[in-house]
Amino acid sequence: MLQKRHIIFFILLLKMPDFVMAQQNNYNKDSLINAVLQSINADSVRQTIQTLQDFNTRFALAPDHKNPAVFISNKLKALGYNDVKLDSFMLDSIQWPQGSGTFYNTWQYTVVAQSNGTIDASKIFILGAHYDDILNQGDAFTYAPGADDNASGIAAMIETARVFKLHNIQPAYTIRFVAFAAEELYLNGSYKYTDKVFAANDNIVLMINNDMVAHNLQPANNWKFNIQKYPQTDWIENLTNQIAQDYTQLTPVVATNSIEHSDSYPFYLRGYPAVFFQEYDFCFLLHTISDSINSLDMNYCAEVTKISCGILLNTNLTSTGTANIQKAEINTDIYPNPVQDNMNVSINSKLNQKVTISVFDMNNHQVFENERLLTQSGINNFVYDLRSLSKGIYYCTIKTPQSVNCQKIIKL
């Protein structure tokens, strides 16, 4: 299975841009990426969605439409991002409702947080989502919860920003976290923003967009998500498939039915590579007062968040753009793998120290944790009975005070 994966990975590299290919031989990034993705937390996602819903409305024309932007800005600052701004623009002569003869002129506020690249700051990756909402019927000025559309996308963005800071990720290239205003009013926010970056001749390597990523009707063993794919973006599809296979329990499904209806579209029109991720079980409660957090699946949303986060990690980790998880001071071996009954953990350490051995399932639920003392400098062997575990994919994490090792295991 490992040989097959390496062959597939080599084929994918042939179709990827140079900035992706150049990084693959720096070191094995699997354990670092997995450790960061394991930190993505469903409760954290829920908190963001609930807070955005609690604004009652985030309609772009409502009197308090700036408040959600301020919340997102303050949240990103609290996470440790110093370069955060409200990128304001005038939304003028917008008729609402359509055909009513009533026109609005308002200032809108797209939120932009930037983490500068350590290798080449001129190359820019954007992770975006829109924060405004709307109703097809009813009074959007008063109440429009917009939990799935699109508090869920903002939650995915903020959670990615959170785990990047949690693990002290210093990206090789510049990453911008962008919360777009006025998407529901004809993509005005993203059109205005792409006009600015195009005029500034910004080198946008990839725009990743999340819009409606929390509605799910399937059991965890049948989770899927849509890759809303634009033309000539095979390398993005290939990389997405790789991340989904290696680090999640999601199955990607390619679609094109919504590519013109979200904030990635203006980037595509300007010639920037873009991808738009969306839930597989489409939520038909969008633009209604029933689009609330009660209809969503937080574990599913957290899992979809891993896709965008994994792509950013895969393309931005180098030997100098690392995290606070150090290279291992110990050598480990887990066998047999796949495992049916007993899992053997062999640890070759130069130090007498404590080690914590944990196993997590694909939902980041800890199956067990065991603390041991490495009583000798050399090889230490431990055996764990896994017969009670269900068949599937798990991760075994081996932590010492100096290092973290993480390995995927398959339970038969």
C-alpha beads as a LAMMPS data file, in Angstrom:
LAMMPS data file: protein, C-alpha beads

412 atoms
411 bonds

1 atom types
1 bond types

-500.0 500.0 xlo xhi
-500.0 500.0 ylo yhi
-500.0 500.0 zlo zhi

Masses

1 110.0

Atoms # bond

1 1 1 0.000 0.000 0.000
2 1 1 2.892 2.361 0.833
3 1 1 4.544 1.718 -2.526
4 1 1 1.265 2.375 -4.325
5 1 1 0.855 5.670 -2.470
6 1 1 4.380 6.758 -3.459
7 1 1 3.687 5.986 -7.126
8 1 1 0.436 7.957 -7.051
9 1 1 2.151 10.834 -5.284
10 1 1 4.914 10.935 -7.952
11 1 1 2.303 11.138 -10.708
12 1 1 0.600 14.023 -8.892
13 1 1 3.903 15.891 -8.595
14 1 1 4.338 15.863 -12.348
15 1 1 1.136 17.908 -12.644
16 1 1 1.785 20.347 -9.793
17 1 1 3.306 23.829 -10.081
18 1 1 6.978 24.343 -9.280
19 1 1 6.262 25.917 -5.880
20 1 1 4.645 22.644 -4.780
21 1 1 7.239 20.344 -6.346
22 1 1 10.158 22.256 -4.867
23 1 1 9.100 21.422 -1.336
24 1 1 8.416 17.721 -1.483
25 1 1 11.979 16.563 -0.755
26 1 1 12.686 18.894 2.167
27 1 1 11.523 16.368 4.764
28 1 1 8.632 14.093 5.523
29 1 1 5.798 16.482 6.436
30 1 1 3.135 13.874 7.120
31 1 1 3.482 13.773 10.900
32 1 1 3.594 17.559 11.213
33 1 1 0.557 18.094 8.982
34 1 1 -1.389 15.423 10.812
35 1 1 -0.518 16.898 14.204
36 1 1 -1.836 20.291 13.132
37 1 1 -4.981 18.845 11.557
38 1 1 -5.695 16.836 14.708
39 1 1 -5.928 20.158 16.547
40 1 1 -8.965 21.229 14.492
41 1 1 -11.774 21.159 17.001
42 1 1 -15.521 20.776 16.429
43 1 1 -16.342 22.745 19.586
44 1 1 -14.221 25.641 18.386
45 1 1 -16.027 25.557 15.033
46 1 1 -19.369 25.515 16.830
47 1 1 -18.446 28.531 18.947
48 1 1 -17.671 30.643 15.879
49 1 1 -20.861 29.643 14.058
50 1 1 -22.964 30.272 17.148
51 1 1 -21.425 33.702 17.730
52 1 1 -22.065 34.747 14.136
53 1 1 -25.629 33.460 14.296
54 1 1 -26.154 35.413 17.523
55 1 1 -25.774 38.688 15.627
56 1 1 -29.350 37.868 14.478
57 1 1 -28.567 39.300 11.051
58 1 1 -25.425 39.879 9.041
59 1 1 -27.308 41.302 6.085
60 1 1 -25.056 43.736 4.227
61 1 1 -27.675 46.500 4.249
62 1 1 -28.664 46.171 7.901
63 1 1 -27.695 49.132 10.121
64 1 1 -25.258 47.061 12.202
65 1 1 -23.635 45.234 9.298
66 1 1 -20.137 46.329 10.403
67 1 1 -20.364 44.502 13.748
68 1 1 -19.653 40.987 12.405
69 1 1 -16.593 42.322 10.565
70 1 1 -15.307 43.849 13.794
71 1 1 -15.861 40.552 15.612
72 1 1 -13.924 38.595 12.963
73 1 1 -11.144 41.187 12.991
74 1 1 -10.858 41.096 16.786
75 1 1 -10.945 37.300 16.788
76 1 1 -8.008 37.108 14.378
77 1 1 -6.084 39.663 16.407
78 1 1 -6.745 37.683 19.583
79 1 1 -5.320 34.593 17.877
80 1 1 -2.052 36.466 17.365
81 1 1 -2.334 38.011 13.898
82 1 1 -0.871 41.512 13.980
83 1 1 -1.554 42.503 10.374
84 1 1 -5.375 42.654 10.379
85 1 1 -7.423 45.336 8.668
86 1 1 -10.928 46.217 7.601
87 1 1 -10.683 46.717 3.856
88 1 1 -13.592 49.091 3.274
89 1 1 -15.376 49.777 -0.008
90 1 1 -18.472 51.658 -1.076
91 1 1 -21.473 49.590 -2.063
92 1 1 -23.428 52.078 -4.124
93 1 1 -26.772 52.128 -5.899
94 1 1 -27.799 48.664 -4.715
95 1 1 -31.517 48.135 -5.214
96 1 1 -33.231 46.115 -2.513
97 1 1 -35.554 44.359 -2.805
98 1 1 -35.065 43.944 -6.522
99 1 1 -37.636 45.957 -8.462
100 1 1 -38.592 48.005 -5.398
101 1 1 -37.084 51.275 -6.554
102 1 1 -35.269 51.603 -3.213
103 1 1 -31.511 52.064 -3.510
104 1 1 -28.781 51.896 -0.870
105 1 1 -25.282 53.347 -0.604
106 1 1 -23.253 51.889 2.267
107 1 1 -19.682 51.248 3.314
108 1 1 -18.811 47.570 3.513
109 1 1 -15.935 45.903 5.341
110 1 1 -13.942 42.917 4.124
111 1 1 -11.605 41.570 6.805
112 1 1 -8.023 40.724 5.797
113 1 1 -5.439 39.111 8.105
114 1 1 -1.988 38.441 6.710
115 1 1 0.839 36.127 7.750
116 1 1 3.935 37.000 5.742
117 1 1 5.943 34.306 4.028
118 1 1 9.384 33.427 5.336
119 1 1 10.784 32.238 1.977
120 1 1 9.000 34.324 -0.656
121 1 1 6.449 36.782 0.703
122 1 1 5.480 37.892 -2.805
123 1 1 3.631 34.616 -3.418
124 1 1 0.193 34.785 -1.796
125 1 1 -2.299 32.111 -0.761
126 1 1 -5.806 33.236 0.160
127 1 1 -8.227 31.325 2.380
128 1 1 -11.584 33.057 2.122
129 1 1 -15.271 32.911 2.961
130 1 1 -18.092 35.430 3.107
131 1 1 -19.675 36.463 6.402
132 1 1 -22.852 38.228 5.258
133 1 1 -26.280 36.597 4.966
134 1 1 -29.644 37.248 3.314
135 1 1 -33.238 35.991 3.129
136 1 1 -35.266 35.110 0.071
137 1 1 -38.434 35.929 2.007
138 1 1 -38.839 37.837 5.235
139 1 1 -37.070 40.753 6.868
140 1 1 -33.307 40.258 6.480
141 1 1 -32.748 43.572 8.270
142 1 1 -34.021 41.966 11.481
143 1 1 -33.216 38.245 11.433
144 1 1 -31.164 36.146 9.049
145 1 1 -29.119 33.524 10.943
146 1 1 -27.043 32.268 7.988
147 1 1 -25.417 29.466 9.993
148 1 1 -24.506 27.229 7.067
149 1 1 -24.482 30.072 4.532
150 1 1 -21.948 31.132 5.488
151 1 1 -20.982 31.206 9.139
152 1 1 -19.672 27.687 8.479
153 1 1 -17.144 28.934 5.918
154 1 1 -15.957 31.678 8.253
155 1 1 -15.615 29.088 11.033
156 1 1 -13.417 26.959 8.748
157 1 1 -11.240 29.980 8.010
158 1 1 -10.904 31.076 11.646
159 1 1 -10.224 27.526 12.842
160 1 1 -7.437 27.177 10.285
161 1 1 -5.997 30.490 11.426
162 1 1 -6.231 29.270 15.039
163 1 1 -4.339 26.009 14.562
164 1 1 -1.658 27.776 12.505
165 1 1 -0.944 29.980 15.507
166 1 1 -1.360 27.129 17.967
167 1 1 1.475 25.260 16.244
168 1 1 3.472 28.392 15.444
169 1 1 3.345 27.745 11.698
170 1 1 5.613 30.138 9.820
171 1 1 4.501 29.762 6.195
172 1 1 6.979 29.730 3.359
173 1 1 4.657 32.016 1.373
174 1 1 2.254 34.718 2.464
175 1 1 -1.169 33.568 3.648
176 1 1 -4.149 35.891 3.757
177 1 1 -7.294 35.008 5.667
178 1 1 -10.096 36.997 4.015
179 1 1 -13.695 37.354 5.232
180 1 1 -15.666 38.907 2.387
181 1 1 -18.514 41.358 2.818
182 1 1 -21.561 41.615 0.539
183 1 1 -21.237 38.257 -1.188
184 1 1 -24.999 37.825 -1.129
185 1 1 -25.358 41.072 -3.057
186 1 1 -23.924 39.898 -6.366
187 1 1 -20.430 38.984 -5.063
188 1 1 -19.649 42.654 -4.576
189 1 1 -17.074 42.102 -1.831
190 1 1 -14.919 39.654 -3.748
191 1 1 -15.225 41.608 -7.014
192 1 1 -14.001 44.740 -5.227
193 1 1 -11.175 42.835 -3.558
194 1 1 -9.961 41.132 -6.735
195 1 1 -9.983 44.512 -8.496
196 1 1 -7.597 45.778 -5.793
197 1 1 -5.198 42.829 -5.842
198 1 1 -5.187 42.811 -9.647
199 1 1 -4.371 46.536 -9.756
200 1 1 -1.616 45.962 -7.184
201 1 1 -0.203 43.133 -9.346
202 1 1 -0.349 40.746 -6.402
203 1 1 0.908 37.245 -7.154
204 1 1 -2.050 35.127 -6.020
205 1 1 -0.884 31.520 -6.202
206 1 1 -4.170 30.009 -5.003
207 1 1 -7.531 31.191 -3.677
208 1 1 -9.344 28.631 -1.491
209 1 1 -13.003 29.358 -0.764
210 1 1 -15.350 27.652 1.710
211 1 1 -19.069 28.322 1.321
212 1 1 -21.647 26.099 3.059
213 1 1 -19.532 23.339 4.602
214 1 1 -21.502 22.144 7.637
215 1 1 -24.705 20.452 6.452
216 1 1 -24.492 16.671 6.407
217 1 1 -26.985 13.813 6.287
218 1 1 -24.585 10.862 6.104
219 1 1 -22.874 8.667 8.691
220 1 1 -19.173 9.334 9.197
221 1 1 -18.128 6.351 7.084
222 1 1 -19.834 7.931 4.062
223 1 1 -18.807 11.571 4.369
224 1 1 -18.282 13.396 1.088
225 1 1 -17.665 16.973 0.035
226 1 1 -17.781 18.834 -3.255
227 1 1 -14.779 20.254 -5.046
228 1 1 -16.391 23.015 -7.073
229 1 1 -13.777 22.956 -9.802
230 1 1 -12.795 25.666 -12.252
231 1 1 -11.236 24.935 -15.653
232 1 1 -7.493 24.216 -15.841
233 1 1 -7.087 23.487 -12.136
234 1 1 -6.208 19.793 -12.242
235 1 1 -3.280 20.292 -9.876
236 1 1 -5.644 21.705 -7.246
237 1 1 -7.976 18.737 -7.624
238 1 1 -5.049 16.323 -7.357
239 1 1 -3.706 18.026 -4.247
240 1 1 -7.187 18.071 -2.683
241 1 1 -7.577 14.355 -3.341
242 1 1 -4.187 13.719 -1.747
243 1 1 -5.060 15.670 1.413
244 1 1 -8.472 13.998 1.702
245 1 1 -6.982 10.519 1.325
246 1 1 -4.024 10.990 3.656
247 1 1 -5.548 12.989 6.493
248 1 1 -9.352 12.763 6.506
249 1 1 -12.237 10.346 6.143
250 1 1 -13.814 12.462 3.412
251 1 1 -14.409 11.426 -0.183
252 1 1 -14.059 14.289 -2.691
253 1 1 -16.672 14.671 -5.426
254 1 1 -15.936 16.990 -8.340
255 1 1 -18.745 19.383 -9.299
256 1 1 -19.125 22.560 -11.333
257 1 1 -22.744 23.550 -10.664
258 1 1 -21.978 26.400 -8.255
259 1 1 -18.686 27.835 -9.490
260 1 1 -20.276 31.166 -10.516
261 1 1 -22.091 31.676 -7.230
262 1 1 -19.386 32.275 -4.634
263 1 1 -16.365 34.440 -3.890
264 1 1 -13.877 32.271 -5.754
265 1 1 -15.490 33.181 -9.092
266 1 1 -14.096 36.753 -9.394
267 1 1 -10.621 35.336 -8.737
268 1 1 -11.080 32.807 -11.520
269 1 1 -12.249 35.546 -13.890
270 1 1 -9.073 37.506 -13.143
271 1 1 -6.962 34.460 -14.014
272 1 1 -6.051 33.389 -10.472
273 1 1 -6.115 29.658 -9.610
274 1 1 -9.132 29.032 -7.372
275 1 1 -11.120 26.244 -5.763
276 1 1 -14.435 26.289 -3.932
277 1 1 -15.270 23.665 -1.296
278 1 1 -18.883 22.913 -0.422
279 1 1 -20.882 20.307 1.499
280 1 1 -22.104 17.282 -0.436
281 1 1 -25.610 17.248 1.097
282 1 1 -26.700 20.706 0.010
283 1 1 -28.655 22.646 2.629
284 1 1 -31.890 23.888 1.100
285 1 1 -32.543 25.952 4.217
286 1 1 -30.147 28.600 2.924
287 1 1 -31.569 32.135 2.772
288 1 1 -34.313 31.210 5.235
289 1 1 -34.770 31.809 8.958
290 1 1 -34.260 28.053 9.452
291 1 1 -30.605 28.123 8.419
292 1 1 -29.513 27.703 12.025
293 1 1 -26.790 25.837 13.856
294 1 1 -29.289 23.179 14.959
295 1 1 -29.404 21.806 11.414
296 1 1 -25.622 21.429 11.091
297 1 1 -22.994 18.781 11.852
298 1 1 -20.008 20.282 13.673
299 1 1 -17.835 17.170 13.348
300 1 1 -18.402 17.159 9.603
301 1 1 -17.580 20.871 9.381
302 1 1 -14.357 20.308 11.306
303 1 1 -13.432 17.478 8.941
304 1 1 -14.009 19.642 5.842
305 1 1 -11.906 22.359 7.474
306 1 1 -8.974 19.929 7.367
307 1 1 -8.998 20.070 3.566
308 1 1 -8.207 23.787 3.262
309 1 1 -5.857 23.684 6.218
310 1 1 -4.059 20.643 4.810
311 1 1 -3.587 22.280 1.417
312 1 1 -2.061 25.382 3.024
313 1 1 0.239 23.230 5.144
314 1 1 1.285 21.016 2.245
315 1 1 2.252 23.999 0.094
316 1 1 3.763 26.175 2.829
317 1 1 5.898 23.922 5.020
318 1 1 9.615 23.896 4.304
319 1 1 12.684 23.152 6.353
320 1 1 12.641 26.785 7.497
321 1 1 8.915 27.363 7.590
322 1 1 8.229 24.936 10.399
323 1 1 6.059 24.575 13.461
324 1 1 6.807 24.249 17.127
325 1 1 6.750 20.458 16.810
326 1 1 10.441 19.638 16.618
327 1 1 12.135 16.883 14.734
328 1 1 12.020 13.732 16.782
329 1 1 14.698 13.082 19.353
330 1 1 13.563 9.465 19.276
331 1 1 13.182 6.855 16.570
332 1 1 9.960 4.888 16.584
333 1 1 8.543 1.886 14.833
334 1 1 4.929 0.667 14.941
335 1 1 4.240 -2.834 13.673
336 1 1 2.548 -4.746 12.251
337 1 1 0.747 -2.194 10.114
338 1 1 -1.985 -2.993 9.172
339 1 1 -2.675 -4.463 12.619
340 1 1 -5.362 -6.945 13.621
341 1 1 -4.669 -7.821 17.259
342 1 1 -1.612 -6.411 19.040
343 1 1 0.208 -3.215 18.106
344 1 1 3.904 -3.157 18.917
345 1 1 5.552 0.188 19.607
346 1 1 9.329 0.204 19.499
347 1 1 11.100 3.348 20.709
348 1 1 14.818 3.935 20.343
349 1 1 15.741 6.828 22.622
350 1 1 19.010 8.426 23.662
351 1 1 17.457 9.765 26.861
352 1 1 15.672 8.420 29.904
353 1 1 12.398 10.331 29.681
354 1 1 8.614 10.091 29.823
355 1 1 6.732 9.238 26.665
356 1 1 2.983 9.477 26.041
357 1 1 1.516 7.070 23.499
358 1 1 -1.952 7.984 22.229
359 1 1 -4.272 6.652 19.548
360 1 1 -6.871 8.857 17.842
361 1 1 -9.626 7.941 15.427
362 1 1 -10.372 9.942 12.274
363 1 1 -12.755 12.204 14.195
364 1 1 -9.849 13.225 16.443
365 1 1 -11.409 11.311 19.354
366 1 1 -8.770 9.846 21.649
367 1 1 -9.138 6.070 21.825
368 1 1 -6.574 5.628 24.557
369 1 1 -3.567 7.281 26.125
370 1 1 -0.738 5.630 27.995
371 1 1 2.228 7.264 29.692
372 1 1 5.428 5.237 29.979
373 1 1 8.918 5.870 31.230
374 1 1 11.786 5.090 28.889
375 1 1 13.977 3.416 31.444
376 1 1 16.937 2.778 29.235
377 1 1 18.918 4.504 26.577
378 1 1 18.252 2.286 23.616
379 1 1 15.296 0.242 22.413
380 1 1 12.096 0.149 24.506
381 1 1 9.238 -2.130 23.416
382 1 1 5.566 -1.780 24.333
383 1 1 2.579 -3.883 23.258
384 1 1 -1.045 -2.673 23.026
385 1 1 -4.124 -4.810 22.476
386 1 1 -6.254 -3.233 19.705
387 1 1 -8.753 -6.061 19.254
388 1 1 -11.589 -3.958 20.701
389 1 1 -11.161 -1.211 18.100
390 1 1 -13.379 -1.084 15.046
391 1 1 -11.843 -1.517 11.628
392 1 1 -10.575 1.699 10.097
393 1 1 -7.799 4.276 10.060
394 1 1 -6.254 5.630 13.264
395 1 1 -3.274 7.758 14.220
396 1 1 -0.727 6.828 16.868
397 1 1 1.011 9.828 18.428
398 1 1 4.199 9.415 20.460
399 1 1 5.093 12.512 22.496
400 1 1 8.122 13.367 24.575
401 1 1 8.951 16.746 26.133
402 1 1 11.097 17.481 23.074
403 1 1 9.276 15.925 20.163
404 1 1 6.156 14.507 18.563
405 1 1 5.989 11.511 16.233
406 1 1 2.744 10.644 14.503
407 1 1 1.987 7.642 12.303
408 1 1 -1.112 6.455 10.498
409 1 1 -2.183 2.905 11.402
410 1 1 -4.774 0.668 9.772
411 1 1 -6.879 -1.586 11.985
412 1 1 -8.143 -4.740 10.253

Bonds

1 1 1 2
2 1 2 3
3 1 3 4
4 1 4 5
5 1 5 6
6 1 6 7
7 1 7 8
8 1 8 9
9 1 9 10
10 1 10 11
11 1 11 12
12 1 12 13
13 1 13 14
14 1 14 15
15 1 15 16
16 1 16 17
17 1 17 18
18 1 18 19
19 1 19 20
20 1 20 21
21 1 21 22
22 1 22 23
23 1 23 24
24 1 24 25
25 1 25 26
26 1 26 27
27 1 27 28
28 1 28 29
29 1 29 30
30 1 30 31
31 1 31 32
32 1 32 33
33 1 33 34
34 1 34 35
35 1 35 36
36 1 36 37
37 1 37 38
38 1 38 39
39 1 39 40
40 1 40 41
41 1 41 42
42 1 42 43
43 1 43 44
44 1 44 45
45 1 45 46
46 1 46 47
47 1 47 48
48 1 48 49
49 1 49 50
50 1 50 51
51 1 51 52
52 1 52 53
53 1 53 54
54 1 54 55
55 1 55 56
56 1 56 57
57 1 57 58
58 1 58 59
59 1 59 60
60 1 60 61
61 1 61 62
62 1 62 63
63 1 63 64
64 1 64 65
65 1 65 66
66 1 66 67
67 1 67 68
68 1 68 69
69 1 69 70
70 1 70 71
71 1 71 72
72 1 72 73
73 1 73 74
74 1 74 75
75 1 75 76
76 1 76 77
77 1 77 78
78 1 78 79
79 1 79 80
80 1 80 81
81 1 81 82
82 1 82 83
83 1 83 84
84 1 84 85
85 1 85 86
86 1 86 87
87 1 87 88
88 1 88 89
89 1 89 90
90 1 90 91
91 1 91 92
92 1 92 93
93 1 93 94
94 1 94 95
95 1 95 96
96 1 96 97
97 1 97 98
98 1 98 99
99 1 99 100
100 1 100 101
101 1 101 102
102 1 102 103
103 1 103 104
104 1 104 105
105 1 105 106
106 1 106 107
107 1 107 108
108 1 108 109
109 1 109 110
110 1 110 111
111 1 111 112
112 1 112 113
113 1 113 114
114 1 114 115
115 1 115 116
116 1 116 117
117 1 117 118
118 1 118 119
119 1 119 120
120 1 120 121
121 1 121 122
122 1 122 123
123 1 123 124
124 1 124 125
125 1 125 126
126 1 126 127
127 1 127 128
128 1 128 129
129 1 129 130
130 1 130 131
131 1 131 132
132 1 132 133
133 1 133 134
134 1 134 135
135 1 135 136
136 1 136 137
137 1 137 138
138 1 138 139
139 1 139 140
140 1 140 141
141 1 141 142
142 1 142 143
143 1 143 144
144 1 144 145
145 1 145 146
146 1 146 147
147 1 147 148
148 1 148 149
149 1 149 150
150 1 150 151
151 1 151 152
152 1 152 153
153 1 153 154
154 1 154 155
155 1 155 156
156 1 156 157
157 1 157 158
158 1 158 159
159 1 159 160
160 1 160 161
161 1 161 162
162 1 162 163
163 1 163 164
164 1 164 165
165 1 165 166
166 1 166 167
167 1 167 168
168 1 168 169
169 1 169 170
170 1 170 171
171 1 171 172
172 1 172 173
173 1 173 174
174 1 174 175
175 1 175 176
176 1 176 177
177 1 177 178
178 1 178 179
179 1 179 180
180 1 180 181
181 1 181 182
182 1 182 183
183 1 183 184
184 1 184 185
185 1 185 186
186 1 186 187
187 1 187 188
188 1 188 189
189 1 189 190
190 1 190 191
191 1 191 192
192 1 192 193
193 1 193 194
194 1 194 195
195 1 195 196
196 1 196 197
197 1 197 198
198 1 198 199
199 1 199 200
200 1 200 201
201 1 201 202
202 1 202 203
203 1 203 204
204 1 204 205
205 1 205 206
206 1 206 207
207 1 207 208
208 1 208 209
209 1 209 210
210 1 210 211
211 1 211 212
212 1 212 213
213 1 213 214
214 1 214 215
215 1 215 216
216 1 216 217
217 1 217 218
218 1 218 219
219 1 219 220
220 1 220 221
221 1 221 222
222 1 222 223
223 1 223 224
224 1 224 225
225 1 225 226
226 1 226 227
227 1 227 228
228 1 228 229
229 1 229 230
230 1 230 231
231 1 231 232
232 1 232 233
233 1 233 234
234 1 234 235
235 1 235 236
236 1 236 237
237 1 237 238
238 1 238 239
239 1 239 240
240 1 240 241
241 1 241 242
242 1 242 243
243 1 243 244
244 1 244 245
245 1 245 246
246 1 246 247
247 1 247 248
248 1 248 249
249 1 249 250
250 1 250 251
251 1 251 252
252 1 252 253
253 1 253 254
254 1 254 255
255 1 255 256
256 1 256 257
257 1 257 258
258 1 258 259
259 1 259 260
260 1 260 261
261 1 261 262
262 1 262 263
263 1 263 264
264 1 264 265
265 1 265 266
266 1 266 267
267 1 267 268
268 1 268 269
269 1 269 270
270 1 270 271
271 1 271 272
272 1 272 273
273 1 273 274
274 1 274 275
275 1 275 276
276 1 276 277
277 1 277 278
278 1 278 279
279 1 279 280
280 1 280 281
281 1 281 282
282 1 282 283
283 1 283 284
284 1 284 285
285 1 285 286
286 1 286 287
287 1 287 288
288 1 288 289
289 1 289 290
290 1 290 291
291 1 291 292
292 1 292 293
293 1 293 294
294 1 294 295
295 1 295 296
296 1 296 297
297 1 297 298
298 1 298 299
299 1 299 300
300 1 300 301
301 1 301 302
302 1 302 303
303 1 303 304
304 1 304 305
305 1 305 306
306 1 306 307
307 1 307 308
308 1 308 309
309 1 309 310
310 1 310 311
311 1 311 312
312 1 312 313
313 1 313 314
314 1 314 315
315 1 315 316
316 1 316 317
317 1 317 318
318 1 318 319
319 1 319 320
320 1 320 321
321 1 321 322
322 1 322 323
323 1 323 324
324 1 324 325
325 1 325 326
326 1 326 327
327 1 327 328
328 1 328 329
329 1 329 330
330 1 330 331
331 1 331 332
332 1 332 333
333 1 333 334
334 1 334 335
335 1 335 336
336 1 336 337
337 1 337 338
338 1 338 339
339 1 339 340
340 1 340 341
341 1 341 342
342 1 342 343
343 1 343 344
344 1 344 345
345 1 345 346
346 1 346 347
347 1 347 348
348 1 348 349
349 1 349 350
350 1 350 351
351 1 351 352
352 1 352 353
353 1 353 354
354 1 354 355
355 1 355 356
356 1 356 357
357 1 357 358
358 1 358 359
359 1 359 360
360 1 360 361
361 1 361 362
362 1 362 363
363 1 363 364
364 1 364 365
365 1 365 366
366 1 366 367
367 1 367 368
368 1 368 369
369 1 369 370
370 1 370 371
371 1 371 372
372 1 372 373
373 1 373 374
374 1 374 375
375 1 375 376
376 1 376 377
377 1 377 378
378 1 378 379
379 1 379 380
380 1 380 381
381 1 381 382
382 1 382 383
383 1 383 384
384 1 384 385
385 1 385 386
386 1 386 387
387 1 387 388
388 1 388 389
389 1 389 390
390 1 390 391
391 1 391 392
392 1 392 393
393 1 393 394
394 1 394 395
395 1 395 396
396 1 396 397
397 1 397 398
398 1 398 399
399 1 399 400
400 1 400 401
401 1 401 402
402 1 402 403
403 1 403 404
404 1 404 405
405 1 405 406
406 1 406 407
407 1 407 408
408 1 408 409
409 1 409 410
410 1 410 411
411 1 411 412
